[in-house]
């Protein structure tokens, strides 16, 4: 299951993300952050951390460097 999620993220990074305008407020990007979190914590906690990161990505948040804890 973990491998499936990571492959879906890789598919997004390779084929969908290049078609979208560059607008990421964070480093590393949200998809890289989520993949790292899934590798480190597993599907449930890693996906939760990735979702929280995506929800913080809006014009009223400064963004910046935000590694997986």
PQR file of N, CA, C, O and H, with PARSE charges and radii, in Angstrom:
ATOM      1  N   UNK A   1       0.834  -1.196   0.000 -0.4000 1.5000
ATOM      2  CA  UNK A   1       0.000   0.000   0.000 -0.0000 2.0000
ATOM      3  C   UNK A   1       0.874   1.253   0.000  0.5500 1.7000
ATOM      4  O   UNK A   1       0.600   2.214  -0.719 -0.5500 1.4000
ATOM      5  N   UNK A   2       1.919   1.229   0.808 -0.4000 1.5000
ATOM      6  CA  UNK A   2       2.842   2.362   0.886 -0.0000 2.0000
ATOM      7  C   UNK A   2       3.459   2.639  -0.489  0.5500 1.7000
ATOM      8  O   UNK A   2       3.565   3.789  -0.914 -0.5500 1.4000
ATOM      9  H   UNK A   2       2.141   0.448   1.391  0.4000 1.0000
ATOM     10  N   UNK A   3       3.858   1.578  -1.168 -0.4000 1.5000
ATOM     11  CA  UNK A   3       4.471   1.703  -2.487 -0.0000 2.0000
ATOM     12  C   UNK A   3       3.486   2.310  -3.488  0.5500 1.7000
ATOM     13  O   UNK A   3       3.883   3.104  -4.340 -0.5500 1.4000
ATOM     14  H   UNK A   3       3.772   0.643  -0.823  0.4000 1.0000
ATOM     15  N   UNK A   4       2.215   1.945  -3.393 -0.4000 1.5000
ATOM     16  CA  UNK A   4       1.196   2.493  -4.283 -0.0000 2.0000
ATOM     17  C   UNK A   4       1.072   4.004  -4.097  0.5500 1.7000
ATOM     18  O   UNK A   4       1.027   4.747  -5.077 -0.5500 1.4000
ATOM     19  H   UNK A   4       1.892   1.299  -2.701  0.4000 1.0000
ATOM     20  N   UNK A   5       1.016   4.457  -2.863 -0.4000 1.5000
ATOM     21  CA  UNK A   5       0.917   5.893  -2.592 -0.0000 2.0000
ATOM     22  C   UNK A   5       2.136   6.632  -3.131  0.5500 1.7000
ATOM     23  O   UNK A   5       2.009   7.707  -3.718 -0.5500 1.4000
ATOM     24  H   UNK A   5       1.052   3.853  -2.066  0.4000 1.0000
ATOM     25  N   UNK A   6       3.316   6.052  -2.928 -0.4000 1.5000
ATOM     26  CA  UNK A   6       4.536   6.699  -3.397 -0.0000 2.0000
ATOM     27  C   UNK A   6       4.592   6.750  -4.920  0.5500 1.7000
ATOM     28  O   UNK A   6       5.084   7.722  -5.492 -0.5500 1.4000
ATOM     29  H   UNK A   6       3.420   5.180  -2.451  0.4000 1.0000
ATOM     30  N   UNK A   7       4.093   5.711  -5.573 -0.4000 1.5000
ATOM     31  CA  UNK A   7       4.051   5.704  -7.043 -0.0000 2.0000
ATOM     32  C   UNK A   7       3.049   6.739  -7.566  0.5500 1.7000
ATOM     33  O   UNK A   7       3.301   7.380  -8.586 -0.5500 1.4000
ATOM     34  H   UNK A   7       3.693   4.921  -5.107  0.4000 1.0000
ATOM     35  N   UNK A   8       1.921   6.905  -6.880 -0.4000 1.5000
ATOM     36  CA  UNK A   8       0.946   7.930  -7.271 -0.0000 2.0000
ATOM     37  C   UNK A   8       1.540   9.333  -7.137  0.5500 1.7000
ATOM     38  O   UNK A   8       1.323  10.185  -7.999 -0.5500 1.4000
ATOM     39  H   UNK A   8       1.716   6.384  -6.051  0.4000 1.0000
ATOM     40  N   UNK A   9       2.279   9.569  -6.074 -0.4000 1.5000
ATOM     41  CA  UNK A   9       2.929  10.866  -5.888 -0.0000 2.0000
ATOM     42  C   UNK A   9       3.970  11.085  -6.977  0.5500 1.7000
ATOM     43  O   UNK A   9       4.071  12.182  -7.525 -0.5500 1.4000
ATOM     44  H   UNK A   9       2.455   8.877  -5.374  0.4000 1.0000
ATOM     45  N   UNK A  10       4.740  10.057  -7.295 -0.4000 1.5000
ATOM     46  CA  UNK A  10       5.764  10.156  -8.354 -0.0000 2.0000
ATOM     47  C   UNK A  10       5.106  10.435  -9.700  0.5500 1.7000
ATOM     48  O   UNK A  10       5.628  11.226 -10.485 -0.5500 1.4000
ATOM     49  H   UNK A  10       4.658   9.166  -6.849  0.4000 1.0000
ATOM     50  N   UNK A  11       3.969   9.800  -9.980 -0.4000 1.5000
ATOM     51  CA  UNK A  11       3.228  10.051 -11.219 -0.0000 2.0000
ATOM     52  C   UNK A  11       2.804  11.519 -11.280  0.5500 1.7000
ATOM     53  O   UNK A  11       2.954  12.173 -12.312 -0.5500 1.4000
ATOM     54  H   UNK A  11       3.545   9.157  -9.342  0.4000 1.0000
ATOM     55  N   UNK A  12       2.278  12.026 -10.176 -0.4000 1.5000
ATOM     56  CA  UNK A  12       1.879  13.431 -10.102 -0.0000 2.0000
ATOM     57  C   UNK A  12       3.078  14.342 -10.369  0.5500 1.7000
ATOM     58  O   UNK A  12       2.976  15.291 -11.147 -0.5500 1.4000
ATOM     59  H   UNK A  12       2.156  11.495  -9.338  0.4000 1.0000
ATOM     60  N   UNK A  13       4.207  14.057  -9.729 -0.4000 1.5000
ATOM     61  CA  UNK A  13       5.393  14.898  -9.894 -0.0000 2.0000
ATOM     62  C   UNK A  13       5.912  14.880 -11.325  0.5500 1.7000
ATOM     63  O   UNK A  13       6.363  15.909 -11.829 -0.5500 1.4000
ATOM     64  H   UNK A  13       4.289  13.286  -9.097  0.4000 1.0000
ATOM     65  N   UNK A  14       5.856  13.734 -11.984 -0.4000 1.5000
ATOM     66  CA  UNK A  14       6.416  13.602 -13.329 -0.0000 2.0000
ATOM     67  C   UNK A  14       5.487  14.085 -14.442  0.5500 1.7000
ATOM     68  O   UNK A  14       5.959  14.648 -15.430 -0.5500 1.4000
ATOM     69  H   UNK A  14       5.489  12.898 -11.575  0.4000 1.0000
ATOM     70  N   UNK A  15       4.179  13.875 -14.301 -0.4000 1.5000
ATOM     71  CA  UNK A  15       3.273  14.114 -15.417 -0.0000 2.0000
ATOM     72  C   UNK A  15       2.242  15.224 -15.212  0.5500 1.7000
ATOM     73  O   UNK A  15       1.815  15.839 -16.189 -0.5500 1.4000
ATOM     74  H   UNK A  15       3.796  13.417 -13.498  0.4000 1.0000
ATOM     75  N   UNK A  16       1.836  15.494 -13.995 -0.4000 1.5000
ATOM     76  CA  UNK A  16       0.797  16.495 -13.748 -0.0000 2.0000
ATOM     77  C   UNK A  16       1.396  17.823 -13.302  0.5500 1.7000
ATOM     78  O   UNK A  16       1.040  18.877 -13.828 -0.5500 1.4000
ATOM     79  H   UNK A  16       2.183  14.995 -13.201  0.4000 1.0000
ATOM     80  N   UNK A  17       2.296  17.770 -12.341 -0.4000 1.5000
ATOM     81  CA  UNK A  17       2.892  18.987 -11.798 -0.0000 2.0000
ATOM     82  C   UNK A  17       3.566  19.872 -12.852  0.5500 1.7000
ATOM     83  O   UNK A  17       3.434  21.093 -12.774 -0.5500 1.4000
ATOM     84  H   UNK A  17       2.585  16.914 -11.913  0.4000 1.0000
ATOM     85  N   UNK A  18       4.283  19.309 -13.835 -0.4000 1.5000
ATOM     86  CA  UNK A  18       4.904  20.178 -14.851 -0.0000 2.0000
ATOM     87  C   UNK A  18       3.895  20.977 -15.687  0.5500 1.7000
ATOM     88  O   UNK A  18       4.252  21.992 -16.286 -0.5500 1.4000
ATOM     89  H   UNK A  18       4.391  18.317 -13.898  0.4000 1.0000
ATOM     90  N   UNK A  19       2.656  20.528 -15.725 -0.4000 1.5000
ATOM     91  CA  UNK A  19       1.625  21.222 -16.505 -0.0000 2.0000
ATOM     92  C   UNK A  19       1.010  22.394 -15.736  0.5500 1.7000
ATOM     93  O   UNK A  19       0.341  23.241 -16.327 -0.5500 1.4000
ATOM     94  H   UNK A  19       2.366  19.704 -15.238  0.4000 1.0000
ATOM     95  N   UNK A  20       1.231  22.443 -14.434 -0.4000 1.5000
ATOM     96  CA  UNK A  20       0.647  23.472 -13.581 -0.0000 2.0000
ATOM     97  C   UNK A  20       1.622  24.639 -13.409  0.5500 1.7000
ATOM     98  O   UNK A  20       2.836  24.456 -13.500 -0.5500 1.4000
ATOM     99  H   UNK A  20       1.774  21.754 -13.953  0.4000 1.0000
ATOM    100  N   UNK A  21       1.087  25.842 -13.159 -0.4000 1.5000
ATOM    101  CA  UNK A  21       1.997  26.972 -12.910 -0.0000 2.0000
ATOM    102  C   UNK A  21       2.771  26.776 -11.603  0.5500 1.7000
ATOM    103  O   UNK A  21       2.254  26.208 -10.640 -0.5500 1.4000
ATOM    104  H   UNK A  21       0.101  25.991 -13.085  0.4000 1.0000
ATOM    105  N   UNK A  22       4.009  27.254 -11.588 -0.4000 1.5000
ATOM    106  CA  UNK A  22       4.845  27.140 -10.387 -0.0000 2.0000
ATOM    107  C   UNK A  22       4.315  28.099  -9.327  0.5500 1.7000
ATOM    108  O   UNK A  22       4.336  29.314  -9.521 -0.5500 1.4000
ATOM    109  H   UNK A  22       4.429  27.715 -12.370  0.4000 1.0000
ATOM    110  N   UNK A  23       3.844  27.559  -8.211 -0.4000 1.5000
ATOM    111  CA  UNK A  23       3.268  28.414  -7.176 -0.0000 2.0000
ATOM    112  C   UNK A  23       3.532  27.880  -5.767  0.5500 1.7000
ATOM    113  O   UNK A  23       2.850  28.275  -4.822 -0.5500 1.4000
ATOM    114  H   UNK A  23       3.827  26.571  -8.053  0.4000 1.0000
ATOM    115  N   UNK A  24       4.501  26.998  -5.620 -0.4000 1.5000
ATOM    116  CA  UNK A  24       4.754  26.396  -4.311 -0.0000 2.0000
ATOM    117  C   UNK A  24       5.373  27.409  -3.367  0.5500 1.7000
ATOM    118  O   UNK A  24       6.335  28.092  -3.719 -0.5500 1.4000
ATOM    119  H   UNK A  24       5.055  26.677  -6.388  0.4000 1.0000
ATOM    120  N   UNK A  25       4.822  27.504  -2.174 -0.4000 1.5000
ATOM    121  CA  UNK A  25       5.279  28.451  -1.162 -0.0000 2.0000
ATOM    122  C   UNK A  25       6.315  27.826  -0.232  0.5500 1.7000
ATOM    123  O   UNK A  25       6.937  28.525   0.569 -0.5500 1.4000
ATOM    124  H   UNK A  25       4.041  26.949  -1.888  0.4000 1.0000
ATOM    125  N   UNK A  26       6.497  26.527  -0.336 -0.4000 1.5000
ATOM    126  CA  UNK A  26       7.348  25.809   0.594 -0.0000 2.0000
ATOM    127  C   UNK A  26       8.524  25.136  -0.103  0.5500 1.7000
ATOM    128  O   UNK A  26       8.505  24.887  -1.308 -0.5500 1.4000
ATOM    129  H   UNK A  26       5.991  25.960  -0.986  0.4000 1.0000
ATOM    130  N   UNK A  27       9.540  24.852   0.694 -0.4000 1.5000
ATOM    131  CA  UNK A  27      10.616  23.974   0.276 -0.0000 2.0000
ATOM    132  C   UNK A  27      10.792  22.943   1.384  0.5500 1.7000
ATOM    133  O   UNK A  27      10.966  23.344   2.535 -0.5500 1.4000
ATOM    134  H   UNK A  27       9.555  25.054   1.673  0.4000 1.0000
ATOM    135  N   UNK A  28      10.759  21.682   1.121 -0.4000 1.5000
ATOM    136  CA  UNK A  28      10.492  21.025  -0.148 -0.0000 2.0000
ATOM    137  C   UNK A  28       9.028  21.170  -0.561  0.5500 1.7000
ATOM    138  O   UNK A  28       8.182  21.563   0.242 -0.5500 1.4000
ATOM    139  H   UNK A  28      10.618  21.356   0.186  0.4000 1.0000
ATOM    140  N   UNK A  29       8.746  20.854  -1.807 -0.4000 1.5000
ATOM    141  CA  UNK A  29       7.378  20.981  -2.305 -0.0000 2.0000
ATOM    142  C   UNK A  29       6.442  20.069  -1.508  0.5500 1.7000
ATOM    143  O   UNK A  29       6.886  19.146  -0.825 -0.5500 1.4000
ATOM    144  H   UNK A  29       9.434  20.535  -2.460  0.4000 1.0000
ATOM    145  N   UNK A  30       5.160  20.341  -1.608 -0.4000 1.5000
ATOM    146  CA  UNK A  30       4.175  19.554  -0.844 -0.0000 2.0000
ATOM    147  C   UNK A  30       4.194  18.078  -1.233  0.5500 1.7000
ATOM    148  O   UNK A  30       4.028  17.215  -0.371 -0.5500 1.4000
ATOM    149  H   UNK A  30       4.799  21.090  -2.163  0.4000 1.0000
ATOM    150  N   UNK A  31       4.393  17.775  -2.511 -0.4000 1.5000
ATOM    151  CA  UNK A  31       4.415  16.364  -2.925 -0.0000 2.0000
ATOM    152  C   UNK A  31       5.661  15.663  -2.391  0.5500 1.7000
ATOM    153  O   UNK A  31       5.581  14.514  -1.959 -0.5500 1.4000
ATOM    154  H   UNK A  31       4.527  18.476  -3.211  0.4000 1.0000
ATOM    155  N   UNK A  32       6.799  16.331  -2.415 -0.4000 1.5000
ATOM    156  CA  UNK A  32       8.025  15.751  -1.862 -0.0000 2.0000
ATOM    157  C   UNK A  32       7.894  15.585  -0.356  0.5500 1.7000
ATOM    158  O   UNK A  32       8.318  14.573   0.203 -0.5500 1.4000
ATOM    159  H   UNK A  32       6.864  17.265  -2.767  0.4000 1.0000
ATOM    160  N   UNK A  33       7.310  16.575   0.296 -0.4000 1.5000
ATOM    161  CA  UNK A  33       7.084  16.519   1.741 -0.0000 2.0000
ATOM    162  C   UNK A  33       6.202  15.313   2.087  0.5500 1.7000
ATOM    163  O   UNK A  33       6.508  14.563   3.014 -0.5500 1.4000
ATOM    164  H   UNK A  33       6.966  17.397  -0.158  0.4000 1.0000
ATOM    165  N   UNK A  34       5.120  15.133   1.348 -0.4000 1.5000
ATOM    166  CA  UNK A  34       4.196  14.030   1.612 -0.0000 2.0000
ATOM    167  C   UNK A  34       4.871  12.681   1.377  0.5500 1.7000
ATOM    168  O   UNK A  34       4.702  11.759   2.174 -0.5500 1.4000
ATOM    169  H   UNK A  34       4.872  15.743   0.595  0.4000 1.0000
ATOM    170  N   UNK A  35       5.632  12.558   0.296 -0.4000 1.5000
ATOM    171  CA  UNK A  35       6.338  11.301   0.021 -0.0000 2.0000
ATOM    172  C   UNK A  35       7.327  10.986   1.136  0.5500 1.7000
ATOM    173  O   UNK A  35       7.423   9.838   1.571 -0.5500 1.4000
ATOM    174  H   UNK A  35       5.769  13.307  -0.352  0.4000 1.0000
ATOM    175  N   UNK A  36       8.059  11.987   1.603 -0.4000 1.5000
ATOM    176  CA  UNK A  36       9.013  11.784   2.691 -0.0000 2.0000
ATOM    177  C   UNK A  36       8.297  11.390   3.977  0.5500 1.7000
ATOM    178  O   UNK A  36       8.756  10.509   4.704 -0.5500 1.4000
ATOM    179  H   UNK A  36       7.981  12.919   1.250  0.4000 1.0000
ATOM    180  N   UNK A  37       7.177  12.040   4.254 -0.4000 1.5000
ATOM    181  CA  UNK A  37       6.409  11.728   5.463 -0.0000 2.0000
ATOM    182  C   UNK A  37       5.859  10.296   5.407  0.5500 1.7000
ATOM    183  O   UNK A  37       5.855   9.597   6.420 -0.5500 1.4000
ATOM    184  H   UNK A  37       6.804  12.755   3.664  0.4000 1.0000
ATOM    185  N   UNK A  38       5.403   9.866   4.249 -0.4000 1.5000
ATOM    186  CA  UNK A  38       4.889   8.497   4.108 -0.0000 2.0000
ATOM    187  C   UNK A  38       6.014   7.494   4.303  0.5500 1.7000
ATOM    188  O   UNK A  38       5.823   6.470   4.958 -0.5500 1.4000
ATOM    189  H   UNK A  38       5.406  10.434   3.426  0.4000 1.0000
ATOM    190  N   UNK A  39       7.193   7.776   3.740 -0.4000 1.5000
ATOM    191  CA  UNK A  39       8.332   6.873   3.918 -0.0000 2.0000
ATOM    192  C   UNK A  39       8.737   6.782   5.396  0.5500 1.7000
ATOM    193  O   UNK A  39       9.087   5.710   5.890 -0.5500 1.4000
ATOM    194  H   UNK A  39       7.348   8.608   3.207  0.4000 1.0000
ATOM    195  N   UNK A  40       8.684   7.908   6.082 -0.4000 1.5000
ATOM    196  CA  UNK A  40       9.147   7.960   7.464 -0.0000 2.0000
ATOM    197  C   UNK A  40       8.114   7.449   8.462  0.5500 1.7000
ATOM    198  O   UNK A  40       8.468   6.735   9.400 -0.5500 1.4000
ATOM    199  H   UNK A  40       8.400   8.779   5.681  0.4000 1.0000
ATOM    200  N   UNK A  41       6.834   7.804   8.277 -0.4000 1.5000
ATOM    201  CA  UNK A  41       5.808   7.510   9.281 -0.0000 2.0000
ATOM    202  C   UNK A  41       4.744   6.505   8.849  0.5500 1.7000
ATOM    203  O   UNK A  41       3.941   6.073   9.676 -0.5500 1.4000
ATOM    204  H   UNK A  41       6.547   8.384   7.515  0.4000 1.0000
ATOM    205  N   UNK A  42       4.722   6.128   7.581 -0.4000 1.5000
ATOM    206  CA  UNK A  42       3.687   5.216   7.108 -0.0000 2.0000
ATOM    207  C   UNK A  42       2.564   5.972   6.417  0.5500 1.7000
ATOM    208  O   UNK A  42       2.565   7.202   6.372 -0.5500 1.4000
ATOM    209  H   UNK A  42       5.374   6.480   6.909  0.4000 1.0000
ATOM    210  N   UNK A  43       1.615   5.231   5.884 -0.4000 1.5000
ATOM    211  CA  UNK A  43       0.561   5.820   5.059 -0.0000 2.0000
ATOM    212  C   UNK A  43      -0.355   6.749   5.845  0.5500 1.7000
ATOM    213  O   UNK A  43      -0.625   7.862   5.395 -0.5500 1.4000
ATOM    214  H   UNK A  43       1.615   4.231   5.920  0.4000 1.0000
ATOM    215  N   UNK A  44      -0.829   6.330   6.985 -0.4000 1.5000
ATOM    216  CA  UNK A  44      -1.834   7.111   7.704 -0.0000 2.0000
ATOM    217  C   UNK A  44      -1.254   8.418   8.231  0.5500 1.7000
ATOM    218  O   UNK A  44      -1.751   9.493   7.896 -0.5500 1.4000
ATOM    219  H   UNK A  44      -0.609   5.426   7.351  0.4000 1.0000
ATOM    220  N   UNK A  45      -0.218   8.339   9.042 -0.4000 1.5000
ATOM    221  CA  UNK A  45       0.352   9.565   9.600 -0.0000 2.0000
ATOM    222  C   UNK A  45       1.014  10.410   8.510  0.5500 1.7000
ATOM    223  O   UNK A  45       0.898  11.636   8.532 -0.5500 1.4000
ATOM    224  H   UNK A  45       0.186   7.466   9.313  0.4000 1.0000
ATOM    225  N   UNK A  46       1.698   9.784   7.565 -0.4000 1.5000
ATOM    226  CA  UNK A  46       2.349  10.517   6.481 -0.0000 2.0000
ATOM    227  C   UNK A  46       1.350  11.263   5.614  0.5500 1.7000
ATOM    228  O   UNK A  46       1.588  12.411   5.238 -0.5500 1.4000
ATOM    229  H   UNK A  46       1.792   8.789   7.547  0.4000 1.0000
ATOM    230  N   UNK A  47       0.232  10.620   5.293 -0.4000 1.5000
ATOM    231  CA  UNK A  47      -0.812  11.280   4.506 -0.0000 2.0000
ATOM    232  C   UNK A  47      -1.447  12.424   5.288  0.5500 1.7000
ATOM    233  O   UNK A  47      -1.749  13.475   4.723 -0.5500 1.4000
ATOM    234  H   UNK A  47       0.039   9.688   5.598  0.4000 1.0000
ATOM    235  N   UNK A  48      -1.648  12.219   6.584 -0.4000 1.5000
ATOM    236  CA  UNK A  48      -2.204  13.263   7.439 -0.0000 2.0000
ATOM    237  C   UNK A  48      -1.271  14.484   7.472  0.5500 1.7000
ATOM    238  O   UNK A  48      -1.728  15.621   7.352 -0.5500 1.4000
ATOM    239  H   UNK A  48      -1.402  11.365   7.042  0.4000 1.0000
ATOM    240  N   UNK A  49       0.018  14.247   7.632 -0.4000 1.5000
ATOM    241  CA  UNK A  49       0.975  15.349   7.638 -0.0000 2.0000
ATOM    242  C   UNK A  49       0.987  16.071   6.292  0.5500 1.7000
ATOM    243  O   UNK A  49       1.059  17.299   6.244 -0.5500 1.4000
ATOM    244  H   UNK A  49       0.390  13.324   7.729  0.4000 1.0000
ATOM    245  N   UNK A  50       0.917  15.306   5.200 -0.4000 1.5000
ATOM    246  CA  UNK A  50       0.871  15.906   3.865 -0.0000 2.0000
ATOM    247  C   UNK A  50      -0.379  16.738   3.654  0.5500 1.7000
ATOM    248  O   UNK A  50      -0.315  17.819   3.069 -0.5500 1.4000
ATOM    249  H   UNK A  50       0.858  14.309   5.239  0.4000 1.0000
ATOM    250  N   UNK A  51      -1.513  16.247   4.123 -0.4000 1.5000
ATOM    251  CA  UNK A  51      -2.766  16.990   3.996 -0.0000 2.0000
ATOM    252  C   UNK A  51      -2.715  18.284   4.791  0.5500 1.7000
ATOM    253  O   UNK A  51      -3.146  19.332   4.310 -0.5500 1.4000
ATOM    254  H   UNK A  51      -1.566  15.369   4.598  0.4000 1.0000
ATOM    255  N   UNK A  52      -2.185  18.212   6.013 -0.4000 1.5000
ATOM    256  CA  UNK A  52      -2.060  19.432   6.823 -0.0000 2.0000
ATOM    257  C   UNK A  52      -1.151  20.446   6.135  0.5500 1.7000
ATOM    258  O   UNK A  52      -1.418  21.647   6.177 -0.5500 1.4000
ATOM    259  H   UNK A  52      -1.835  17.361   6.404  0.4000 1.0000
ATOM    260  N   UNK A  53      -0.092  19.974   5.510 -0.4000 1.5000
ATOM    261  CA  UNK A  53       0.827  20.865   4.792 -0.0000 2.0000
ATOM    262  C   UNK A  53       0.116  21.531   3.619  0.5500 1.7000
ATOM    263  O   UNK A  53       0.268  22.734   3.410 -0.5500 1.4000
ATOM    264  H   UNK A  53       0.125  18.999   5.476  0.4000 1.0000
ATOM    265  N   UNK A  54      -0.649  20.772   2.861 -0.4000 1.5000
ATOM    266  CA  UNK A  54      -1.369  21.324   1.709 -0.0000 2.0000
ATOM    267  C   UNK A  54      -2.394  22.359   2.165  0.5500 1.7000
ATOM    268  O   UNK A  54      -2.581  23.378   1.500 -0.5500 1.4000
ATOM    269  H   UNK A  54      -0.772  19.795   3.032  0.4000 1.0000
ATOM    270  N   UNK A  55      -3.055  22.110   3.287 -0.4000 1.5000
ATOM    271  CA  UNK A  55      -4.036  23.066   3.796 -0.0000 2.0000
ATOM    272  C   UNK A  55      -3.391  24.366   4.281  0.5500 1.7000
ATOM    273  O   UNK A  55      -4.043  25.410   4.310 -0.5500 1.4000
ATOM    274  H   UNK A  55      -2.903  21.282   3.828  0.4000 1.0000
ATOM    275  N   UNK A  56      -2.112  24.303   4.662 -0.4000 1.5000
ATOM    276  CA  UNK A  56      -1.399  25.517   5.066 -0.0000 2.0000
ATOM    277  C   UNK A  56      -0.910  26.325   3.870  0.5500 1.7000
ATOM    278  O   UNK A  56      -0.460  27.459   4.037 -0.5500 1.4000
ATOM    279  H   UNK A  56      -1.582  23.455   4.639  0.4000 1.0000
ATOM    280  N   UNK A  57      -0.990  25.774   2.698 -0.4000 1.5000
ATOM    281  CA  UNK A  57      -0.469  26.421   1.500 -0.0000 2.0000
ATOM    282  C   UNK A  57      -1.525  27.379   0.938  0.5500 1.7000
ATOM    283  O   UNK A  57      -2.354  26.991   0.115 -0.5500 1.4000
ATOM    284  H   UNK A  57      -1.356  24.854   2.562  0.4000 1.0000
ATOM    285  N   UNK A  58      -1.482  28.621   1.390 -0.4000 1.5000
ATOM    286  CA  UNK A  58      -2.406  29.646   0.916 -0.0000 2.0000
ATOM    287  C   UNK A  58      -1.697  30.995   0.977  0.5500 1.7000
ATOM    288  O   UNK A  58      -0.643  31.104   1.604 -0.5500 1.4000
ATOM    289  H   UNK A  58      -0.808  28.937   2.058  0.4000 1.0000
ATOM    290  N   UNK A  59      -2.250  32.018   0.342 -0.4000 1.5000
ATOM    291  CA  UNK A  59      -1.563  33.315   0.262 -0.0000 2.0000
ATOM    292  C   UNK A  59      -1.317  34.001   1.603  0.5500 1.7000
ATOM    293  O   UNK A  59      -0.465  34.886   1.680 -0.5500 1.4000
ATOM    294  H   UNK A  59      -3.106  31.929  -0.168  0.4000 1.0000
ATOM    295  N   UNK A  60      -2.023  33.629   2.644 -0.4000 1.5000
ATOM    296  CA  UNK A  60      -1.863  34.282   3.939 -0.0000 2.0000
ATOM    297  C   UNK A  60      -0.817  33.621   4.828  0.5500 1.7000
ATOM    298  O   UNK A  60      -0.586  34.066   5.952 -0.5500 1.4000
ATOM    299  H   UNK A  60      -2.716  32.910   2.582  0.4000 1.0000
ATOM    300  N   UNK A  61      -0.186  32.566   4.332 -0.4000 1.5000
ATOM    301  CA  UNK A  61       0.871  31.890   5.081 -0.0000 2.0000
ATOM    302  C   UNK A  61       2.189  32.161   4.367  0.5500 1.7000
ATOM    303  O   UNK A  61       2.250  32.057   3.142 -0.5500 1.4000
ATOM    304  H   UNK A  61      -0.373  32.204   3.419  0.4000 1.0000
ATOM    305  N   UNK A  62       3.247  32.509   5.103 -0.4000 1.5000
ATOM    306  CA  UNK A  62       4.494  32.892   4.450 -0.0000 2.0000
ATOM    307  C   UNK A  62       5.233  31.753   3.738  0.5500 1.7000
ATOM    308  O   UNK A  62       6.025  32.018   2.833 -0.5500 1.4000
ATOM    309  H   UNK A  62       3.197  32.593   6.098  0.4000 1.0000
ATOM    310  N   UNK A  63       4.999  30.507   4.118 -0.4000 1.5000
ATOM    311  CA  UNK A  63       5.714  29.404   3.484 -0.0000 2.0000
ATOM    312  C   UNK A  63       7.136  29.326   3.995  0.5500 1.7000
ATOM    313  O   UNK A  63       7.394  29.617   5.163 -0.5500 1.4000
ATOM    314  H   UNK A  63       4.356  30.292   4.853  0.4000 1.0000
ATOM    315  N   UNK A  64       8.071  28.932   3.124 -0.4000 1.5000
ATOM    316  CA  UNK A  64       9.471  28.831   3.490 -0.0000 2.0000
ATOM    317  C   UNK A  64       9.926  27.398   3.665  0.5500 1.7000
ATOM    318  O   UNK A  64       9.281  26.467   3.184 -0.5500 1.4000
ATOM    319  H   UNK A  64       7.861  28.696   2.175  0.4000 1.0000
ATOM    320  N   UNK A  65      11.047  27.224   4.360 -0.4000 1.5000
ATOM    321  CA  UNK A  65      11.614  25.901   4.587 -0.0000 2.0000
ATOM    322  C   UNK A  65      10.826  25.181   5.672  0.5500 1.7000
ATOM    323  O   UNK A  65      10.673  25.693   6.781 -0.5500 1.4000
ATOM    324  H   UNK A  65      11.571  27.980   4.751  0.4000 1.0000
ATOM    325  N   UNK A  66      10.326  23.988   5.347 -0.4000 1.5000
ATOM    326  CA  UNK A  66       9.491  23.231   6.270 -0.0000 2.0000
ATOM    327  C   UNK A  66       9.759  21.737   6.078  0.5500 1.7000
ATOM    328  O   UNK A  66       9.020  21.074   5.351 -0.5500 1.4000
ATOM    329  H   UNK A  66      10.451  23.572   4.447  0.4000 1.0000
ATOM    330  N   UNK A  67      10.807  21.193   6.720 -0.4000 1.5000
ATOM    331  CA  UNK A  67      11.104  19.776   6.556 -0.0000 2.0000
ATOM    332  C   UNK A  67      10.152  18.884   7.350  0.5500 1.7000
ATOM    333  O   UNK A  67       9.457  19.354   8.251 -0.5500 1.4000
ATOM    334  H   UNK A  67      11.407  21.731   7.311  0.4000 1.0000
ATOM    335  N   UNK A  68      10.125  17.620   7.018 -0.4000 1.5000
ATOM    336  CA  UNK A  68       9.337  16.645   7.780 -0.0000 2.0000
ATOM    337  C   UNK A  68      10.029  16.461   9.119  0.5500 1.7000
ATOM    338  O   UNK A  68      11.234  16.214   9.168 -0.5500 1.4000
ATOM    339  H   UNK A  68      10.690  17.238   6.286  0.4000 1.0000
ATOM    340  N   UNK A  69       9.276  16.579  10.204 -0.4000 1.5000
ATOM    341  CA  UNK A  69       9.856  16.421  11.546 -0.0000 2.0000
ATOM    342  C   UNK A  69      10.121  14.991  11.872  0.5500 1.7000
ATOM    343  O   UNK A  69      10.607  14.685  12.961 -0.5500 1.4000
ATOM    344  H   UNK A  69       8.298  16.779  10.163  0.4000 1.0000
TER
END
